[in-house]
Amino acid sequence: MTVGIVGCGAIASIITDFALEGKLGVDLKFFYDQDLEMAKKLSSKVDGITVPTVHDMLDHVDLVIEAASQQAVGKIVPPILKRGKDVIIMSVGALIDPELKNHLETIAMETKSRIHTPSGAIVGLDGIKAASIGNITEVNLVTQKPPESLGIPADKETVLYEGKASAAVHKFPMNMNVAATLSLACKMETNVKIIADPEIQHNCHEVHVVGDFGELRTTTQNRSCNTNPKTSVLAAYSAIKLLKSLNENSRIGT
Ligand SMILES: NC(=O)c1ccc[n+]([C@@H]2O[C@H](COP(=O)([O-])OP(=O)(O)OC[C@H]3O[C@@H](n4cnc5c(N)ncnc54)[C@H](O)[C@@H]3O)[C@@H](O)[C@H]2O)c1
Protein backbone atom coordinates (compact mmCIF):
# COMPACT_ATOMS: atom_id res chain seq x y z
CA MET A 1 0.00 0.00 0.00
CA THR A 2 1.40 3.41 -1.00
CA VAL A 3 0.69 6.23 1.44
CA GLY A 4 0.97 10.01 1.28
CA ILE A 5 0.95 12.46 4.15
CA VAL A 6 -0.41 15.99 4.33
CA GLY A 7 1.08 18.12 7.10
CA CYS A 8 4.68 17.32 7.93
CA GLY A 9 4.90 18.37 11.59
CA ALA A 10 5.10 16.46 14.87
CA ILE A 11 2.77 13.55 14.07
CA ALA A 12 4.13 13.07 10.55
CA SER A 13 7.65 13.10 11.91
CA ILE A 14 6.97 10.17 14.30
CA ILE A 15 5.21 8.22 11.54
CA THR A 16 8.16 8.86 9.19
CA ASP A 17 10.64 7.64 11.82
CA PHE A 18 8.72 4.35 11.98
CA ALA A 19 8.80 4.12 8.18
CA LEU A 20 12.55 4.71 8.27
CA GLU A 21 12.94 1.76 10.62
CA GLY A 22 10.76 -0.40 8.34
CA LYS A 23 8.11 -0.70 11.07
CA LEU A 24 5.13 0.87 9.30
CA GLY A 25 3.95 -1.99 7.10
CA VAL A 26 3.13 0.41 4.23
CA ASP A 27 5.19 2.43 1.76
CA LEU A 28 5.16 6.04 2.99
CA LYS A 29 6.16 7.82 -0.21
CA PHE A 30 4.49 11.22 -0.78
CA PHE A 31 4.80 14.33 1.38
CA TYR A 32 2.92 17.62 1.20
CA ASP A 33 2.98 20.61 3.52
CA GLN A 34 2.00 24.23 2.96
CA ASP A 35 5.53 24.87 4.19
CA LEU A 36 7.49 23.09 1.46
CA GLU A 37 10.65 22.90 3.56
CA MET A 38 8.85 20.81 6.19
CA ALA A 39 7.77 18.35 3.49
CA LYS A 40 11.28 18.21 1.99
CA LYS A 41 12.85 17.57 5.40
CA LEU A 42 10.66 14.53 6.10
CA SER A 43 10.61 13.07 2.60
CA SER A 44 14.43 13.16 2.43
CA LYS A 45 14.54 10.86 5.49
CA VAL A 46 12.83 8.00 3.63
CA ASP A 47 13.77 8.82 0.03
CA GLY A 48 10.19 10.03 -0.50
CA ILE A 49 8.69 12.48 -2.98
CA THR A 50 7.74 16.04 -2.06
CA VAL A 51 4.74 17.33 -4.00
CA PRO A 52 3.66 20.98 -4.49
CA THR A 53 -0.05 20.22 -3.96
CA VAL A 54 -2.02 17.31 -2.54
CA HIS A 55 -3.47 16.67 -6.03
CA ASP A 56 0.00 15.71 -7.26
CA MET A 57 0.07 12.60 -5.08
CA LEU A 58 -3.44 11.33 -5.74
CA ASP A 59 -2.66 9.24 -8.84
CA HIS A 60 -0.01 7.33 -6.93
CA VAL A 61 -1.37 6.66 -3.44
CA ASP A 62 -3.90 4.27 -1.91
CA LEU A 63 -4.31 6.28 1.28
CA VAL A 64 -3.51 9.79 2.54
CA ILE A 65 -2.85 10.71 6.17
CA GLU A 66 -4.12 14.17 7.09
CA ALA A 67 -1.91 15.50 9.89
CA ALA A 68 -2.20 19.23 9.20
CA SER A 69 -5.04 21.25 10.75
CA GLN A 70 -8.81 21.42 11.11
CA GLN A 71 -8.98 23.91 8.20
CA ALA A 72 -7.04 21.53 6.00
CA VAL A 73 -9.68 18.81 6.44
CA GLY A 74 -12.42 20.74 4.58
CA LYS A 75 -10.01 21.66 1.78
CA ILE A 76 -7.94 18.56 1.16
CA VAL A 77 -10.08 15.61 2.22
CA PRO A 78 -12.91 16.03 -0.38
CA PRO A 79 -10.54 15.76 -3.40
CA ILE A 80 -8.83 12.72 -1.83
CA LEU A 81 -12.13 10.91 -1.33
CA LYS A 82 -13.44 11.97 -4.75
CA ARG A 83 -10.51 10.11 -6.30
CA GLY A 84 -11.59 7.00 -4.38
CA LYS A 85 -8.59 7.12 -2.04
CA ASP A 86 -8.83 6.33 1.67
CA VAL A 87 -7.92 8.89 4.30
CA ILE A 88 -6.80 8.92 7.92
CA ILE A 89 -7.94 12.15 9.60
CA MET A 90 -5.90 13.30 12.59
CA SER A 91 -7.55 16.74 12.91
CA VAL A 92 -10.74 15.09 14.12
CA GLY A 93 -12.03 18.36 15.57
CA ALA A 94 -13.08 19.33 12.04
CA LEU A 95 -15.62 16.48 12.01
CA ILE A 96 -17.60 18.01 14.86
CA ASP A 97 -19.17 20.15 12.11
CA PRO A 98 -22.07 17.89 11.03
CA GLU A 99 -22.26 19.51 7.58
CA LEU A 100 -18.63 18.74 6.80
CA LYS A 101 -18.88 15.24 8.29
CA ASN A 102 -21.98 14.43 6.20
CA HIS A 103 -20.34 15.88 3.09
CA LEU A 104 -17.23 13.71 3.51
CA GLU A 105 -19.26 10.59 4.33
CA THR A 106 -21.46 11.12 1.27
CA ILE A 107 -18.41 11.34 -1.03
CA ALA A 108 -16.87 8.28 0.65
CA MET A 109 -20.06 6.32 0.08
CA GLU A 110 -20.22 7.36 -3.58
CA THR A 111 -16.57 6.51 -4.31
CA LYS A 112 -16.34 3.50 -1.95
CA SER A 113 -13.44 5.13 -0.13
CA ARG A 114 -12.90 5.03 3.62
CA ILE A 115 -12.48 7.66 6.29
CA HIS A 116 -10.43 6.46 9.28
CA THR A 117 -10.22 8.45 12.51
CA PRO A 118 -7.72 6.91 14.93
CA SER A 119 -8.27 6.88 18.68
CA GLY A 120 -5.66 9.63 19.01
CA ALA A 121 -4.48 10.74 22.42
CA ILE A 122 -6.95 8.75 24.57
CA VAL A 123 -7.24 5.14 25.64
CA GLY A 124 -10.46 3.18 25.92
CA LEU A 125 -12.05 4.01 22.59
CA ASP A 126 -12.44 0.29 21.80
CA GLY A 127 -14.68 -0.19 24.85
CA ILE A 128 -16.50 3.07 24.23
CA LYS A 129 -17.31 1.99 20.66
CA ALA A 130 -18.67 -1.30 21.98
CA ALA A 131 -20.66 0.59 24.62
CA SER A 132 -22.18 2.80 21.91
CA ILE A 133 -24.07 -0.24 20.59
CA GLY A 134 -26.40 0.41 23.54
CA ASN A 135 -27.52 3.80 24.86
CA ILE A 136 -24.88 6.17 26.16
CA THR A 137 -26.34 8.74 28.53
CA GLU A 138 -23.32 10.80 29.58
CA VAL A 139 -19.76 11.48 28.38
CA ASN A 140 -17.32 13.61 30.36
CA LEU A 141 -13.74 14.59 29.60
CA VAL A 142 -11.34 16.39 31.93
CA THR A 143 -8.17 17.48 30.15
CA GLN A 144 -5.24 18.72 32.21
CA LYS A 145 -2.14 20.02 30.47
CA PRO A 146 0.94 22.07 31.31
CA PRO A 147 0.30 25.72 30.30
CA GLU A 148 2.78 25.55 27.40
CA SER A 149 0.80 22.67 25.90
CA LEU A 150 -2.27 24.89 25.91
CA GLY A 151 -0.34 27.87 24.59
CA ILE A 152 -1.14 30.13 27.56
CA PRO A 153 0.80 31.42 30.58
CA ALA A 154 -0.49 30.19 34.00
CA ASP A 155 1.43 30.12 37.30
CA LYS A 156 -1.26 28.12 39.15
CA GLU A 157 -3.92 25.55 38.34
CA THR A 158 -6.48 27.37 36.17
CA VAL A 159 -9.77 26.15 34.70
CA LEU A 160 -9.79 27.50 31.15
CA TYR A 161 -13.03 26.03 29.91
CA GLU A 162 -16.13 24.17 31.03
CA GLY A 163 -18.82 23.34 28.49
CA LYS A 164 -19.66 21.34 25.41
CA ALA A 165 -17.11 19.70 23.11
CA SER A 166 -18.35 21.49 19.97
CA ALA A 167 -17.38 24.90 21.40
CA ALA A 168 -14.17 23.57 22.99
CA VAL A 169 -12.95 22.28 19.63
CA HIS A 170 -13.20 25.80 18.18
CA LYS A 171 -11.58 27.48 21.19
CA PHE A 172 -8.71 24.97 21.46
CA PRO A 173 -8.39 23.46 17.98
CA MET A 174 -4.96 21.90 18.56
CA ASN A 175 -5.90 20.44 21.97
CA MET A 176 -9.45 19.17 21.71
CA ASN A 177 -9.34 16.48 19.04
CA VAL A 178 -9.96 13.96 21.82
CA ALA A 179 -13.23 15.68 22.74
CA ALA A 180 -14.34 15.44 19.12
CA THR A 181 -13.31 11.78 18.87
CA LEU A 182 -15.29 10.97 22.02
CA SER A 183 -18.38 12.85 20.82
CA LEU A 184 -18.27 11.07 17.47
CA ALA A 185 -17.77 7.63 19.05
CA CYS A 186 -20.60 8.20 21.55
CA LYS A 187 -22.83 10.02 19.06
CA MET A 188 -23.47 12.73 21.64
CA GLU A 189 -21.85 15.93 22.94
CA THR A 190 -19.04 15.41 25.43
CA ASN A 191 -18.98 17.61 28.56
CA VAL A 192 -15.49 19.10 28.67
CA LYS A 193 -13.34 20.70 31.35
CA ILE A 194 -9.89 22.03 30.41
CA ILE A 195 -7.34 22.81 33.11
CA ALA A 196 -3.90 24.38 32.76
CA ASP A 197 -1.63 23.12 35.54
CA PRO A 198 2.03 24.22 35.82
CA GLU A 199 2.69 21.37 38.30
CA ILE A 200 2.08 18.53 35.82
CA GLN A 201 4.46 17.15 33.20
CA HIS A 202 2.03 15.20 31.02
CA ASN A 203 -1.01 15.87 28.85
CA CYS A 204 -3.72 14.10 30.89
CA HIS A 205 -7.20 13.04 29.77
CA GLU A 206 -9.78 11.57 32.15
CA VAL A 207 -12.77 10.05 30.41
CA HIS A 208 -16.02 9.05 32.10
CA VAL A 209 -18.80 7.38 30.13
CA VAL A 210 -22.19 6.20 31.45
CA GLY A 211 -24.70 4.09 29.55
CA ASP A 212 -26.70 0.88 29.27
CA PHE A 213 -23.46 -1.10 29.55
CA GLY A 214 -22.63 0.39 32.93
CA GLU A 215 -19.91 2.97 33.52
CA LEU A 216 -16.25 3.36 32.54
CA ARG A 217 -13.40 5.64 33.52
CA THR A 218 -10.04 5.91 31.82
CA THR A 219 -7.00 8.04 32.56
CA THR A 220 -4.30 8.71 29.98
CA GLN A 221 -1.06 10.44 30.95
CA ASN A 222 0.59 11.32 27.69
CA ARG A 223 4.12 12.26 26.85
CA SER A 224 4.02 15.18 24.42
CA CYS A 225 5.93 15.34 21.14
CA ASN A 226 9.36 16.97 21.23
CA THR A 227 8.51 19.44 18.47
CA ASN A 228 4.92 20.21 19.50
CA PRO A 229 3.95 20.17 23.21
CA LYS A 230 0.24 20.33 22.28
CA THR A 231 0.43 16.94 20.60
CA SER A 232 0.82 13.63 22.42
CA VAL A 233 3.05 10.85 21.14
CA LEU A 234 0.14 8.41 21.59
CA ALA A 235 -1.81 10.24 18.86
CA ALA A 236 0.92 9.43 16.32
CA TYR A 237 1.15 5.87 17.62
CA SER A 238 -2.62 5.45 17.13
CA ALA A 239 -2.26 6.39 13.45
CA ILE A 240 0.66 3.95 13.09
CA LYS A 241 -1.34 1.16 14.73
CA LEU A 242 -4.25 1.91 12.42
CA LEU A 243 -1.95 1.77 9.37
CA LYS A 244 -0.51 -1.55 10.51
CA SER A 245 -3.98 -2.97 11.19
CA LEU A 246 -5.00 -2.38 7.57
CA ASN A 247 -2.76 -5.31 6.62
CA GLU A 248 -3.60 -7.56 9.57
CA ASN A 249 -5.58 -10.77 9.10
CA SER A 250 -6.38 -10.99 12.77
CA ARG A 251 -7.45 -8.03 14.88
CA ILE A 252 -7.83 -7.54 18.62
CA GLY A 253 -10.33 -5.01 20.00
CA THR A 254 -13.18 -3.32 18.16
N1 LIG B 1 -6.60 12.93 16.98
C1 LIG B 1 -5.87 13.34 18.02
O1 LIG B 1 -6.02 12.88 19.16
C2 LIG B 1 -4.81 14.39 17.79
C3 LIG B 1 -3.79 14.56 18.72
C4 LIG B 1 -2.84 15.51 18.47
C5 LIG B 1 -2.92 16.31 17.35
N2 LIG B 1 -3.95 16.16 16.48
C6 LIG B 1 -4.10 17.02 15.30
O2 LIG B 1 -3.30 16.52 14.23
C7 LIG B 1 -2.88 17.62 13.42
C8 LIG B 1 -1.36 17.56 13.27
O3 LIG B 1 -0.75 17.67 14.54
P1 LIG B 1 0.82 17.98 14.67
O4 LIG B 1 1.13 17.99 16.11
O5 LIG B 1 1.58 17.12 13.76
O6 LIG B 1 0.85 19.50 14.16
P2 LIG B 1 2.13 20.37 13.78
O7 LIG B 1 1.72 21.78 14.00
O8 LIG B 1 3.36 19.86 14.43
O9 LIG B 1 2.27 20.12 12.19
C9 LIG B 1 1.26 20.48 11.29
C10 LIG B 1 1.90 20.67 9.92
O10 LIG B 1 0.84 20.82 8.98
C11 LIG B 1 1.11 21.91 8.11
N3 LIG B 1 -0.18 22.44 7.68
C12 LIG B 1 -1.08 23.13 8.41
N4 LIG B 1 -2.15 23.43 7.65
C13 LIG B 1 -1.92 22.92 6.41
C14 LIG B 1 -2.66 22.89 5.20
N5 LIG B 1 -3.85 23.49 5.09
N6 LIG B 1 -2.11 22.27 4.12
C15 LIG B 1 -0.87 21.69 4.22
N7 LIG B 1 -0.14 21.68 5.34
C16 LIG B 1 -0.65 22.28 6.43
C17 LIG B 1 1.94 22.88 8.95
O11 LIG B 1 2.76 23.68 8.11
C18 LIG B 1 2.76 21.94 9.83
O12 LIG B 1 4.00 21.61 9.24
C19 LIG B 1 -3.37 18.90 14.13
O13 LIG B 1 -4.57 19.35 13.55
C20 LIG B 1 -3.61 18.44 15.54
O14 LIG B 1 -4.60 19.21 16.20
C21 LIG B 1 -4.87 15.20 16.67
The ligand as an ORCA input file, in Angstrom:
! r2SCAN-3c Opt
* xyz 0 1
  N      -6.599     12.931     16.983
  C      -5.867     13.337     18.020
  O      -6.020     12.876     19.157
  C      -4.814     14.390     17.790
  C      -3.793     14.560     18.725
  C      -2.841     15.512     18.467
  C      -2.921     16.312     17.352
  N      -3.948     16.160     16.478
  C      -4.098     17.025     15.298
  O      -3.298     16.522     14.235
  C      -2.875     17.621     13.424
  C      -1.358     17.564     13.271
  O      -0.747     17.673     14.544
  P       0.819     17.976     14.675
  O       1.126     17.987     16.113
  O       1.575     17.116     13.756
  O       0.851     19.498     14.156
  P       2.130     20.368     13.776
  O       1.715     21.785     14.000
  O       3.359     19.865     14.431
  O       2.269     20.124     12.195
  C       1.265     20.477     11.290
  C       1.897     20.666      9.921
  O       0.839     20.816      8.979
  C       1.109     21.908      8.115
  N      -0.176     22.439      7.679
  C      -1.075     23.132      8.409
  N      -2.152     23.433      7.645
  C      -1.918     22.917      6.415
  C      -2.657     22.885      5.197
  N      -3.845     23.490      5.089
  N      -2.110     22.266      4.120
  C      -0.873     21.687      4.222
  N      -0.140     21.682      5.337
  C      -0.653     22.283      6.433
  C       1.938     22.883      8.947
  O       2.763     23.678      8.107
  C       2.757     21.937      9.826
  O       3.999     21.607      9.238
  C      -3.367     18.895     14.126
  O      -4.570     19.348     13.554
  C      -3.611     18.439     15.540
  O      -4.599     19.208     16.197
  C      -4.873     15.198     16.673
*
